[in-house]
Amino acid sequence: MPAVRVAMMPLRWLTTLVTPRLDPVRLGYNHHNASLCANSCNPDVYPVVLPERAHCCALRHQRFNDSIVFGMTMFGMTMHSLTPAGGRTFSKAFSPAVASLAAISAFVSALLAVSPGRAQPAGDIAIRPLDKAEAKTVSYSRQIHPLLQEKCGSCHSGAKPSAEFSVSSYKLLMKGGKQGAAILPGKPDASLMVQYIRGQKTPRMPIGGDPLTTDQLHLIRQWIAAGAPNDADTKTADGKASKSGGKANDKAAASSAKNGGPVEDESALTLAQIRDKHLARLPAPPKVPTVSAPAFNAIDRFIAAQWASSKQAASSSKQTSRLVKPVKPVKLASTKLIASSKLPASSKLPAPALCDDATFVRRVYLDVVGIIPTAEEARAFVADKAKDKRARLIDTLLARDADYAAHWMPFWEDALASNGKHQGGAGSRANLRPWLLENLKRNRPYDEMVVELIDPTFDGATVSQARGWIRNGDHVETTQSAANAAQVFLGTSVKCASCHNHFLNKEWPQRKVVALGSFFSEKDLELIRCEVKQGEFIAPQWIFDQPAARQKPPRDLNGRLKQVARLVVDPENPRFARSIVNRLWKRYLGLGLVEPADDFRADREAAYPPLLSWLADDFMRHGYDLKHTIRLILNSRTYQLRYHPKLADTFDVAKPDAPRFYRSPSLRRLTAEQLVDSINAAIGNAAPRLYLDENSTALTRLLGKPAARNEVVTARSDDVAVVQALELLNGEELNAQVAQGALAVELSREKDAERAISRAYWSIYSRAPTPAEIAAGVKLLASDTPAQPSAPTGAEEVWMDDEPPAGAKLQGNWQWTESGVQSGKRAHVAPPLPGAQQHFFMDAPQRLRIGFGDTLFVWAFIDPAAKPREIMLQWNDGSWEHRAYWGENLIPYGSDGTQSRLRMGDLPAAGGWVRLEIPANRVGLGGREINGLSFDQFDGRVVFDRAGIIRAPQPRPAVMDMLWALFVNPEFQYIR
């Protein structure tokens, strides 16, 4: 057997190899879904359907998963491939083999033959003596059937089971397959099933999966030894569909009650009544430990109680600030915590230091409202001597409801795939922006928000705005809706298990996820494995053991959605509250208590289970109030610690159980929205928040803002790429944005270089410059001459006066008047007709170049005898999505509150000429060229005269260089 070695190869390459007709540009592992199949089978992302795709999927997952080591990780985006000895790469040695799918299959089979990682196991599984009394207690319905479905169902079920042997029902199991009867009641070791499981007959079962454990094999042997009895209360007809909400479901509910407790009919209760009832029977939360380490609130006490001892602890006050190597934390039994005060004094970790006020004010502004403080706000906070100033600032920022909501919008629009027509692409999903804004501003209880998204019958004020998030037009949409709900609200990735058993998490066999999907469907969903219909229909069944899940599933779609919505937000749901508080923890500390945040697992604990449980319980008992938990986290000493790279935790997907200590916050890169909005705040540019901007640019895309939202994404990549650095260093967009605000011009006029530098640092970094930074800045500013006197304030550059620009195409009803014009010989007007009127020109050869910081203007006269209700101006740079209006909001162009329909204020006074002024950046025209201008009104009579721009003063080159250097520095690009 030749030797093999592992090499790294882009996952895209192998996926293209296996599916050669799929566009390679559209392939690639999506680290947000933790599932290759989730994307390759998701029509929203990859709508290409291949005839051989079912084969490819089975090949990629069933065979590769067990014979080639995948690097399918949450962050890696690469996979391991086998490379023959001798140094030839996978691609060079075997690229000719990809001529056909058959050749690929043969090639993969050859690879499997030499794979060292997961070769077919040899030898027997250890067996235990049988116990007749114990054997009689084994249940087929509760133990054997679920085990066989998990281990064997991927091949041995459906309309065409492998070897004609099916484990999908008791009848088919006992019937056997091509090899004859699989079960010989009373004779376990003579039964073919046992012999194949043990490897006494080949191939050992299950093929491509982990062998059964000794305990699992013993369970099957015991059951067969007892005569293989059938205790199932319900039997699914062989290959026939169960009827939605029929007798089978009634019996299933009765069986659940019999095995798990009484059925509680809560269909008539309100959400609030169910919440209170279930909260009352929750167990007590973990006890907050008593510690000697500094602590601001309960969070700090949990964290301090878990800090590990260290062999390199400080031995003197001089050593206290030295860094120590963290070691594995003390193993805690249940929720009983060991206080740090009980640890030997010589083994204590020194308490990490708090961040300074300048760092804190910038950090908390970015975290709560998504923008940095102004220089004045930062200076005032640092100068404040009050002991409670941090807590007061947190409360002040949380009370800024509009800014708080604006900062949350990118996360929730990504997570809910809120698209509609406001965000690039085809608008294939619902536009949830109005619903999100209203509910976030109100700080609506989180469980109510989630229920309103899922349950169309919920008695909520904004339920009509939430419709459209659940999509169930076909099987794929329905299963994806169920998977999306699990991912977003339960932190649980099940998407790939809608197509086959989850290869990376045995908690999710396909049947379990399809049963969840049936809650989102009018009828029970059919089991479709890798696009092959199995002829079996799965009734709704909840995924966790909650008392409320014992209720009978309703027969109608609205009833099912109502029930599943309540099961999702149920206080007894083990993941709902934990998932959202974990997301909050990750948002503000950089790493979740559970990582990845979308991969809660039954086989992996949180970093600090007692803390996560306590936070979830506290969140629920405070009415699912997001701001309450946010306030708690931000007021903790843990959040306010100083960043230190040697103390900051990291998450390694190869070592998911490695401890995390939270002795330093993690370094977090600014999102596209935080960065662009903060630049505008620093330079004094009153531009709309970036989340409202419908345009996708090179800079925003490279910083992670999606060009379209067609799939659920709960975390943007924070990977740093060369193209991002190049765009920040050399891209015109960032440089132009810096030039557009007042800061550069005002600093150019400042004669005192040190004062200019100080203001720049406070405006951008929220701190004072160091002496070294002042010296470097003074040297830089001295390298060029002071700014030349700019043009007089208000000087106009006229683009149109008596005539539109030469060669422009006129449309609409233009009328001219020579009476009482503002300038020149004539002005233009639309006829005074009721309703919306417009006249415009476009395609002007003489385009108008607009600089960042320039102001657009149009002179207008409102007839006092015929006042309009609204005036609107529109500019064309290839599209008309740049509008400003005064008065009522009656002309329905664009999206209100964005650059495509921006309100400038009330109507100007009638009876006199007024210059309408619009900052170019506010309507998205900074740095662009326009070729057209439209004059619109609703009712009344308006006379328009000359139009053009007012040029902004130009800053000194040295000032621009200084500001650019400060903005591209990592200190600005990251939260620390």
KOLLORO-310300 format. One record per residue (C-alpha): x, y, z. Coordinates in steps of 0.02 Angstrom, whole numbers, always signed. Each point is the difference from the previous one (the first is absolute). Example, Ala and Ser with C-alpha at 12.3 -4.5 7.8 and 13.67 -1.06 7.14 Angstrom:
2
     px     py     pz
   +615   -225   +390
    +69   +172    -33
# end
This chain:
976
     px     py     pz
     +0     +0     +0
    +78   +166    -51
    +28   +133   +129
   -110   +152     +2
    +14   +172    +74
   -127   +137    +35
     +7   +164    -94
   -111   +153     +1
   -106    +37   -152
   -141   +124    -29
   -167    -84    +27
    -64    +86   -157
   +123   -101   -106
    -62   -170    +57
   -182    +52     -7
    +28    +55   -180
    +84   -166    -33
   -147    -99    +66
   -131   +110    -84
    +90    +54   -159
   -147    +89    -80
    -31   +115   +148
    +71   +175    -19
   +156     -2   +111
    -23   +184    +42
   -162    -43    +87
    +73   -141   +102
    +81     +4   +169
    -31    -48   +177
   -110   +122    +95
    +75    +14   +173
   -162    +71    +69
    -98   -159    -31
   +132   -127    +51
    -61   -109   -141
    +62    -22   -177
   -163    -81    -47
   -100   +143    +73
    +63   +113   -139
    +22   -119   -144
   -182    -53    +22
    -69   +172    +40
    -89    +69   -154
    +10   +178    +66
   +190    -10     -7
    +35   -128   -135
   -152    -20   -113
    +91   -112   -123
    -76   -175     +1
   +108   -141    -68
    -67   -169    -56
   +138    -85    +96
    -14   +108   +156
    -78   -136   +108
   +147   -111    -42
   +124   +140    +32
    -76    +40   +168
     +9   -179    +55
   +177    -14    -67
    +59   +160    +84
    -76    -33   +168
    -28   -184    +29
   +165    -61    -72
   +114   +151    +24
    -60    +33   +175
    +68   -165    +61
   +148    -26   -113
    +75   +172    -32
    +32   +121   +141
   -101   +157    -30
    +52   +169    +63
   -183    +53     -7
    +12   +115   +147
    -89   +158    +52
   +151   +107    -45
   +118   -105   -106
    -87     -3   -169
   +127   -132    -53
     +4   -188     -4
   +132   -132    +17
    +40   -103   -153
   +111   -149    -25
   +159    +22    -98
   +103   -150    -58
   +178    -12    +59
   +127    +77   -115
    -59   +177    +11
   -127     +4   -142
   -149   +104    +47
   -177    -65     -5
    -48   +111   -145
   +156    -28   -106
     -1   -188    +20
   -183    -30    -31
    -74   +145    -97
    -18   -110   -158
   -114   -114   +100
   -140   +127     +6
    -57    -30   -178
   -160    -82    +60
    -96    -30   +159
    +34   -186    -17
   +186    +35     -4
    -16   +107   +155
    -92   -137    +91
   +134   -125    -47
   +134   +121    +54
    -84    +30   +168
    -18   -186    +25
   +188    -18    -29
    +32   +134   +128
   -112    -86   +125
   +100   -158    -19
   +157    +86    +66
    -80   +115   +126
    +87    -20   +167
   -125    +98   +103
   -159   -102     -2
    +33   -169    -77
   -134   -136    +17
    +21    -61   +179
    +46   -180    +26
    -37   -115   +144
   -149    -23   +114
    -91   +120   +116
    +10    -56   +180
   -160    -79    +61
    -73    -14   +174
    -95   -144    +80
   -187     +5    -29
   -119    +24   +146
   -175    -70    -27
    -81   +114   +129
    +85   +154    -70
    -41    -52   -177
   -187    +10    +35
    +16   +186    +41
    +70    +49   -171
   -126   +100   -104
     -8    -12   -189
    -91   +167    -20
   +106   +101   +122
   +172    -80    -18
    +21   -119   -147
    -95    +92   -137
    +84   +171    +33
   +172    -84     +8
    -26    -91   -166
    -66   +157    -82
   +152    +99    +55
   +130   -130    -45
    -79    -89   -149
   -141   +110    -65
   +106    +96   -126
    +16   -158   -107
   -132   -120    +63
   -163    +97    -15
   -111    +81   -129
    -70    -68   -162
   +164    -81    -56
    +96    -54   +154
   +173    -73    -22
     -1   -190    -21
   -190    +13     +7
    +13     +7   +189
    -92   +139    +92
     +2    +51   +182
   -137   +130    -21
   -134   -108    +83
    -12   -154   +107
    -84    -99   -139
   +136    +37   -127
   +137    -30   +128
    -66   -174    +36
    -26    -35   -186
   +186    +12    -35
    +81    +27   -171
    +97    -83   -139
   +104   -100   +124
   -154    -65    +88
    -69    +34   +174
   +106   +125    +96
    -78    -40   +169
    -21   -172    +75
   -102    +30   +158
    +82    -79   +150
   +164    -28    -93
    +98   +163     -2
   +170    -67    -49
    -74   -103   -142
    -91   +152    -70
    +76    +75   -158
    -20   +176    +68
   +110    -36   +149
   +129    -91   -107
    +14   +148   -121
    +10   +124   +143
   +138   -100    +84
    +98    -18   -162
    -16   -187     -1
    -76    +22   -172
    +65   +133   -118
    -17   +140    -32
    -18    +51   +179
   -153   +107    +32
    -29   +143     -3
   +106    +31   -155
    +90   +166    +10
    -52    +31   +179
    +71    -31   +172
    -24   -178    +61
   -131    -24   +133
    +61     +6   +177
     -1   -150   +114
   -150    +73    +92
    -98    +29   -160
    +35   -175    -63
    -45    -72   +170
   -168    +92     -6
    -42    -78   -169
    +55   -173    +56
   -103    +13   +159
   -155    +49    -99
    +20   -144   -122
    +34   -120   +144
   -166    +54    +77
    -89    -52   -160
    +13   +167    -94
   -169    +60    +67
    -91   +150    -78
    -66   +122   +130
    -33   +142   -123
   -165    +89    +28
     -1    +57   -182
    +56    -88   -156
    +36    +97   -159
    -70    -89   -152
   +141    -73   -103
    +48   +135   -121
   -167    +90    +21
    -31   +176    +60
    -69    +37   +172
   -146   +121     -5
    +32   +171    +74
    -80    +22   +169
    -89   -168    -13
    -12   -148   +118
   +186    -36    -15
    +39   +169    +75
   -128    -24   +138
    +79   -166    +45
   +174    +76     -8
    -54   +133   +123
    -75   -132   +113
   +161   -100     -9
   +101   +155    +42
   -109    +33   +150
    +14   -179    +56
   +190     +1    -12
    +42   +179    +49
   -139    +71   +106
   -174    +74    -16
    -58    +97   -152
    -39   +182    +39
   -121    +83   -120
    +62   +179     -6
    -76    +48   -166
   -119   +124    +82
   +136    +87   +103
    +86   +160    -54
   +187     +9    -22
    +16   +100   +161
   -101   -129    +96
   +106   -143    -66
   +158    +95    +39
    -50    +31   +182
    -60   -178    +24
   +158    -81    -67
   +117   +122    +86
    -78    -47   +166
    +53   -181    -19
   +177    +30    -57
   +135    -61   +119
    +95   +129   +100
   +144    +80    -97
   +181    -34    +49
    +49    +89   +159
   +109   +154    -21
   +166    -41    +81
    +89   +102   +131
   +174    +53    -53
   +139   +111    +63
    +50    +64   -172
    -66   +171    -56
   -179    -14    -65
   -128   +127    -59
   -147   -122    -16
    -48   -184     -8
    +87    -26   -167
   +169    +43    +76
    -28   -117   +146
    -31   -146   -118
   +153    +45   -105
   +113    +26   +151
    -56   -164    +75
    +56    -91   -157
   +170    +83    -23
   +130   -134     +0
   +151    -10   +109
   +171    +25    -81
   +173    -65    +31
    +70   +168    -52
   -100   +108   +119
    +66   +165    +64
   +103    -13   +158
    +17   +184    +37
    -88   +164    -34
   +130    +35   -134
    -47   -160    -91
   -187    +28    +12
     -9    +78   -173
    +99   -139    -84
    -94   -117   -113
    -28   -180    +48
    -38   -150   -105
   -180    -58    +26
    -25   -181    +43
   -149   -115     -4
   -135    +59   +121
    -55    -98   +151
   -129   -132    -45
   -163    +47    +83
   -135   -123    +48
   -174    +55    -52
    -25   +183    +47
   +105     -3   +157
   +137   +129    -21
   +168    +14    +84
    +33   +179    +53
   +168    +72    -45
    +22    +45   +183
    +17   -185    +37
   +146    -20   -119
   +175     +5    +76
    +64   +178     +1
   +155    -50    -97
   -104    -67   -145
   -120   +145    -27
     -5    +89   -165
    +20   +188    +21
   -162    +94    -32
    +13    +78   -173
     -8   +190    -11
   -145   +106    -58
    +11    +97   -162
    +24   +188    +12
   -144   +122    -24
    +48    +48   -178
     -1   -183    -53
   -163    -32    +90
    -95   +146    -75
    +48    -50   -176
    -36   -184    +32
   -172    +27    +76
    -55   +126   -133
    +45   -122   -138
    -84   -145    +91
   -163    +87    +43
    -33   +126   -139
   +125    -58   -132
    +98   +163    -19
   +144    +81    +92
    -33   +148   +115
    +31   +176    -59
   +158    +85    +63
   -105   +103   +120
    -90   -154    +68
   +163    -93    +26
    +87   +147    +85
   -148    +29   +116
     -5   -183    +54
   +186    -11    +33
     -5   +162   +101
   -149    -58   +104
    +57    -49   +177
   -162    -86    +54
    +23   -180    +57
   -160    -59    -86
    +36    +83   -167
    +19   -165    -95
   -167    -66    +58
    -83   +168    -40
    +76     +1   -174
    -64   -176    -33
   -176    +53    +50
    +11   +157   -107
    +53    -97   -154
   -131   -135    +24
   -131   +137     +9
    +48    +60   -175
   -131   -115    -73
    +20    +49   -183
   +190    -19     +3
    -12   -162   +100
   -120    -72   -129
   +107    +62   -145
   +151    -91    +70
    -96   -164    +16
    -75    +10   -174
   +146    -75    -99
     +8   -151   +116
   -185    -38     -6
    -21    +37   -185
   +143   -120    -35
    -69   -131   +120
   -178    +10    -66
    +53    +24   -182
   -103   +158     -5
     +7    +51   -181
   -150    +60    -95
    +44   +144   -117
   +110    +96   +120
   +155   -108    -17
    +75    -55   -166
    -42   -159    -91
   -170    -58    -58
    -91    +35   +163
    -43   -184    +24
    -38    +18   +186
   -109   +107   +111
    +49   +178    +44
     -1     -4   +190
    +85   +168    +24
   -155    +98    +57
    -49   -141   +119
   +175    -12    +72
    +20   +187    +24
   -165    +19    +90
    +27   -147   +117
   +182    +38    +39
    -42   +181    +40
   -136    -61   +118
   +116   -130    +76
   -138   -127    -25
    +18   -160   +101
   +106   -117   -103
   -117   -150    +13
   -143   +106    -68
   +105    +52   -149
    +44   -179    -42
   -178    -63    +18
    -63   +140   -112
   +121    -54   -137
    -60   -180     +3
   -183     +5    +53
   -113    +95   -122
   -145     -7   +125
    +95    +85   +141
    -92   +148    +73
   +142   +123    -23
     +1   +180    -57
   +124    -30   -140
    -40   -180    -50
    -53    +53   -175
   +174    +74    -31
    +82   -164    +51
    -89   -109   -126
   +107    -74   -135
   +146    -58   +107
    -70   -177     +7
     +3    -68   -177
    -82   -167    -36
    -44     +0   -184
    +86   -167    -27
    +97   -133    +92
   +168    +90    -10
    -69   +167    +59
    -90    -85   +144
   +149    -97    +64
   +110   +154    -19
   -123   +104   +102
     +9   -129   +139
   +190     -5    -10
    +11   +190     -1
   -108    +12   +156
   +111   -128    +87
   +159    +90    -51
    -54   +178    +43
   -105    -29   +155
    +74   -159    +73
   +182    +17    -54
    -15   -173    -77
    +60    -47   -174
   -111   -133    -76
     -8    +57   -181
    +98   -143    -76
   -107   -125    +97
   -150    +51   -105
    +81    -98   -141
    +85   -143    +92
    +58    -45   +175
   +118   +130    +70
   +176    -66    -26
    +82   +111   +129
   -129     -6   +138
    -90   -162    +42
   -131   +100    +95
    -85    +36   -166
    -60   -148   -103
    -97    +54   -153
   -167    -63    +65
    +11   +112   +151
    +27   +154   -107
   -134    -47   -126
   -120    -24   +146
    +44   +177    +55
    -32    +60   -177
   -175    -74     +2
    -49   +132   +128
    +30   +129   -137
   -103    -94   -130
   -185    -22    -31
    +30   -187    -24
   +126   -122    +71
   +163    +12    -97
    +65   -144   -103
   +170    -70    +41
   +111    +49   -147
   +178    -60    +18
   +124    +87   -113
   -140    +47   -120
    -68   -178    -10
   -178    -18    +66
    -16   -139   +128
   -190    -18     -5
    -13    +28   +187
    -82   +150    +84
    +52    +65   +170
   -124    +75   +124
    +48   +155   +101
   +107    -38   +151
    +97   +124   +106
   +188    -16    +13
    +21    +20   +189
    -79    -87   +149
   -113   +139    +64
   -163    -32    +93
    -90   +114   -123
    +58   -110   -144
   -117   -139    +58
   -150    +93    -68
    -81    -71   -156
    +63    +85   -159
   -141    +99    -83
    -67    -48   -170
     +0   +173    -79
   +150   +104    -51
    -39   +150   +110
    -24   -115   +149
   +167    -85    -32
    +91   +166    -18
    -79    +62   +160
    +54   -156    +94
   +178     -2    -66
    +21   +186    +36
    -45    -30   +182
   +115   -151    +10
   +143   +105    -68
    -19   +136   +133
    -55   -114   +141
    +95    +38   +162
    +27   -189    +13
    +84     -3   -171
   +183    -39    +43
    +72   +112   -136
   -111   +150    -37
    +53   +116   +141
   +176    -71     +6
    +23    +32   -185
    -43   +185     +6
    +99    +39   +158
   +147    -91    -79
    -17   +111   -154
     +0   +153   +113
   +154    -63    +92
    +90    -30   -165
    -53   +171    -67
    +77    +93   +148
   +144   -114    +53
    +52    -65   -171
    -18   -187    +39
   -158    -89    +54
    -18   -113   +149
    -50   -124   -135
   +105     +2   -158
    -47     -2   -139
   -156    +95    +49
   -104    -98   -126
    +62   -168    +59
    -76    -37   +169
    +26   -186    +23
    -58   -131   +122
   +176    -73     +5
    +93   +163    +38
    -19   +115   +149
    +13   +187     +5
   +160    +80    +62
    -86    +35   +166
   -166    -97     +9
    -54    +77   +167
    +24   +177    -66
    -95    -37   -161
   -142    -79    +98
     -7   +145   +122
     -1   +130   -140
   -139    -92    -92
   -105    -16   +158
    +27   +183    +44
    -47    +52   -178
   -163    -98     +6
    -49    +60   +173
    +25   +180    -58
   -129    -19   -137
   +118    -48   -143
    +66   +179     +6
   +151    +14   -114
    +53   +167    +71
     -2    -72   +177
   +128   -134    -44
   +102   +121   -106
     +6   +122   +146
    +54   -142   +116
   +143    -52   -115
    +61   +177    -33
     +0    +42   +185
   +105   -153    +42
   +183    +17    +39
    +29   -141   -125
    -61   +111   -143
    +98   +150    +62
   +169    -88    +10
   +149    +65    -96
    +40    -89   -163
   +161    -98     +6
    +48   -115   -144
    +85   -128   +113
   -152    -15   +112
   -135     +6   -134
    -86   -165    -36
     -8    -78   -172
   -106   -140    -71
    +84   -142    -93
   -123   -109    -94
   +124   -143    +14
     -7    +18   +190
   -180    +51    +35
     +8    -51   +182
   +152   +106    +43
    -39   +113   +150
    -39   +184    -17
    +38   +116   +146
    -67   +172    -54
   +144    +91    +84
     +5   +118   -149
   -129    +44   -132
    +38    -64   -173
    +53   +118   -137
   -151    +33   -112
     +9    +76   -173
   -125   +137    -37
   -143    -50   -114
    -22    +93   -163
   -142    +98    +80
   +100    +45   +156
   +151    +55   -101
    -90   +108   -128
   -119    +76   +127
   +144    +37   +119
   +101    +85   -136
   -151   +111    -34
    -15    +38   +186
   +185    +43    +13
     +2   +116   -150
   -165    +85    +46
    -99    -66   -147
   -186    -19    +38
    -25   -144   -121
   -136   -132    +22
    +54   -161    +87
    +80   -123   -121
   -130   -136    +28
   -123   +114    -90
   +112    +15   -153
    -64   -113   -139
   +162    +10    -98
   +134   -133    +11
   +176    +65    -26
   +172    -79     -7
    +40    +65   +173
   -161    -57    +84
     +8   -172    -80
   +181    -26    +50
    -44    +51   +178
   -136   -134     +5
   -161    +92    -40
    -97   -121   -112
    -49    +56   -174
   -162    -98    +21
    -82   -102   +137
    -65   -163    -69
    +51   -116   +140
     +8     +2   +188
   +169    +60    +67
    +26    +30   +186
   +184    +47     -3
   +100    +91   -130
   +175    -60    -33
   +134    +94    +95
   +140    -71   -107
   +122   +129    -66
    +43    -10   -184
   +127    +89   -110
   -138    +79   -105
    -73    +81   +156
   +168    +76    +46
    +27    +62   -177
   -170    +82     -6
    +30    +89   +165
   +175    +54    -50
    -27    +46   -182
   -188     +4    -30
    -75   +165    -57
   -159    -27   +101
    +76    +15   +174
   +110   +146    -48
   -145    +91    -80
   -110    -27   +152
   +131    +73   +116
    +11   +154   -112
   -186    +33     +1
    -25    +55   +181
    +31   +161    +92
   +143    -69   +105
   +132     +3   -137
    -43   +178    -52
     -5    +64   +179
   +166    -82    +44
    +74    +78   -157
    -47   +171    +66
    +71    -33   +174
   +165    +94    +21
    +52    -92   +159
    +64   -169    -59
    -10    -81   +173
   -181    +54    +20
    -40    -73   -171
    +83   -165    +45
    -88     -8   +168
   -169    +28    -79
    +34   -133   -132
    +44   -130   +133
   -151    +40   +109
   -114     -4   -153
    +66   -166    -67
    +72    -97   +148
    -98    +80   +144
   +162    +37    +92
   +140   +126    +13
   +157    -26   -106
   +162    -52    +83
   +153   +116     -6
    +76   -110   -135
   -158     +8   -104
     -5   +190    +18
   +180    +14    -57
    -31   -110   -152
   -158    +98    -42
    +86   +169    +12
   +136    -60   -118
   -130    -63   -124
   -103   +160     +2
   +155   +104    -26
    +36    -92   -162
   -121   +105   -103
    -65   +178     -2
   -159    +57    +85
   -160    -14    -99
    -29   +134   -129
   -152   +111    +29
   -151    -94    -62
   -137    +69   -111
   -121   +118    +87
   -129    -91   +106
   -154    -40   -104
    +84    +24   -169
   -101    -93   -131
    +55   -103   -149
   -150    +11   -116
    -44   -152   -106
   -169    +61    -64
    -76   +173    -13
   -103    +59   -148
    +19   -167    -88
    +38   -179    +49
   +178    -55    -40
    +32     -7   -187
    -53   -165    -78
   -104    -59   +148
   -164    -90    -36
   -154    +88    +70
   -151    -97    +60
   -162    +50    +84
    -98   +160    -22
   +126   +143     +3
    -72   +175     +7
   +106   +158     +4
    -30   +169    +79
    +95   +162    -18
    -92    +88   +140
    +84    +25   +169
   +144   -120    -32
   +139    -22   +127
   +143    +16   -125
    +26     +7   -187
   -144    +21   -122
   -123   -137    +46
    -50   -136   +121
   -100   -161    -22
   -158    -68    +78
   -119   -147    -13
   -184    +33    -35
   -101    +22   +161
    -92   -166     -6
    -59   -103   +149
   +105   -146    +62
   +179    -44    -42
    +83    +94   -145
   +177     -4    -66
   +109    +64   -140
   +180    -51    -20
   +152    -19   -112
   +126   -140    -14
   +146    -65   -104
    +87   +169     +4
   +169    -16    -90
    +68   +133   +117
     -1   -101   +160
    +22    +83   +168
   +138    -73   +110
    -46    +11   +185
   +133     -4   +134
    -14    -70   +175
    -59   +140   +109
    -82    +98   -141
   -178    +65    +16
   -133    -14   -135
   -117   +147    -24
   -155    +52    -97
    -87   +169    +12
   -189    -11    +23
   -149   +117    +20
   -162    -63    +79
   -157    +87    -63
    -92    +61   +156
   -165    -14    -95
    +30   -183    -42
   +110    -81   +130
    +59   -177    -37
     -8   -137   +131
   +172    -69    -45
   +153    +46   -102
   +123   -135    -56
   +166     +8    -94
    +79   -151    -83
   +175    -20    -72
    +55   -131   -126
   +172    -80     +3
    -56   -152   -100
   -150    -25   +115
   -124   +117    +81
    +28    -69   +175
    +57   +169    +70
   -144   +105    +62
    -39   +135   +126
   -170    +72    +44
    -82   +136   +105
   -174     -3    +74
   -115   -151     +3
    +57   -174    -51
   -117    -27   -148
   +107    -40   -152
    +36   -188    +17
   +173    -13    -75
   +139    -93    +94
     +6    -57   +180
    -43   +128   +132
   +143    +54   +112
   +135    -54   -123
    +98    +91   -134
   -135    -52   -123
   -132   +103    +92
    +76   +116   +129
   -107   +126    +91
    +84   +170    +16
   -133    +87   +104
   -158   +102    -19
    -47    +97   -156
    +93   +166    -18
    -96   +160    +25
   -108    +51   -146
    +11   +163    -96
   +190    +16    -14
   +147    -85    -83
    +92   -128   +109
   +155   -103    -35
    -35   -184    +36
   +165    -75    +62
    +37   -186    +13
   +167    -72    +60
    +53   -113   -142
    +55   -140   +114
   -171    -11    +82
    -76    -54   -164
   +147   -110    -48
    +77   +112   -132
   +168    +42    +77
   +136    -45   -124
   -123    -35   -141
    -50    +79   -165
   -180    +46    -41
    -81    +15   -172
   -179    +41    +45
   -111    +99   +119
   -187    -15    +33
   -115   +133    +75
   -152    -79    +86
   -146    +69    +99
   -165    -57    +71
   -141   +126    -33
    +27   +188    -10
   +120   +103   -104
   +190    +10    +19
   +120   +102   -108
   +178    -69    -16
   +154    +96    -54
   +186    -31     -5
    +75   -160    +70
   +174    -69    +33
   +120    -29   +145
    +91    +96   +135
   +177    -61     +6
    +71    -49   +169
   +167    +77    +54
   +147   -116    -34
   +105    -60   +148
   +190     +3    +10
    +85   -157    -69
    +97    -25   +162
   -161     +6   +101
    -78   -128   -116
   +153   -111    +19
    -10    +11   +189
   -187    -42     +5
    +20   -141   -123
   +141    -76   +103
   -105     +8   +159
   -152    -80    -82
    +95   -147    -78
    +94    -36   +161
    -57   -158    +91
    -41   +107   +153
   -147    +70    -98
    -43   -160    -94
    -24   -105   +158
    -92     +5   +166
   +124    -36   +138
# end
